[in-house]
Amino acid sequence: MRKKYNTSHRNRVVKTRLSEEEYADFTERLAPYGISQSEFLRQAIRRTTIRPVVHVSAVNDELLAAVGSLAFF
C-alpha cells in the first residue's frame, strides 16, 4: 500500500553540498521551527514567513500563559 500525503506529488529533486560550517548554520536556523529540512527550504524558496511550530500540552501551560499575556500591536 502506498503512503498518502497531504501535499501534491513532487518529483523534482534538488541536491546541494554544504561545508561543515554551512551545514551547522543551516541546522541551527532550522532547529527552532520543528519542520523538516525540505519544508524549510520550500518555505524559504516561496519567501513565506517561516514560523516555529508551538506544541501545547499540560507541561507548558506556563509558556502558554506567558504568550497569552503578550500585547500585540
C-alpha positions in Angstrom: 0.0 0.0 0.0 1.4 3.4 -1.0 1.7 6.1 1.6 -0.6 9.1 1.2 0.5 12.7 1.7 -1.4 16.0 2.2 0.9 17.7 -0.3 0.8 17.4 -4.1 3.1 14.8 -5.6 6.6 16.1 -6.0 9.1 14.6 -8.4 11.9 17.1 -8.7 14.9 16.7 -6.5 17.4 19.4 -5.7 20.7 18.4 -4.3 23.5 20.5 -2.9 26.7 20.1 -0.9 27.4 22.2 2.1 30.6 22.7 4.1 30.6 21.8 7.7 30.2 25.5 8.6 27.3 26.0 6.2 25.5 22.8 7.4 25.9 23.9 11.0 24.4 27.3 10.2 21.6 25.6 8.2 20.7 23.2 11.0 20.9 26.0 13.6 18.4 28.1 11.6 16.1 25.1 11.1 16.1 23.8 14.7 13.5 26.2 16.3 10.9 25.6 13.6 10.1 21.9 14.2 9.8 21.2 10.4 11.7 19.1 8.0 14.6 20.4 6.0 12.6 20.0 2.9 9.7 22.1 4.2 12.0 24.7 5.5 13.6 25.1 2.0 10.2 25.1 0.3 9.0 28.0 2.5 12.3 29.8 2.0 12.0 29.5 -1.8 8.4 30.8 -1.7 9.6 33.6 0.6 6.8 32.8 3.0 7.3 33.7 6.7 8.8 30.7 8.4 7.2 30.3 11.8 8.1 27.9 14.6 5.6 25.1 15.5 4.3 25.5 19.0 3.1 22.4 20.7 0.8 23.0 23.6 0.5 20.5 26.4 -0.2 20.4 30.2 3.6 20.5 30.7 4.0 24.0 29.2 0.9 25.8 30.5 3.2 28.4 31.9 4.6 29.2 28.5 1.0 29.4 27.0 0.0 31.8 29.8 3.1 34.0 29.2 2.4 34.1 25.4 -1.2 34.9 26.1 -0.3 37.9 28.2 1.8 39.5 25.5 0.4 42.6 23.9 0.4 42.6 20.1 0.3 45.9 18.3 
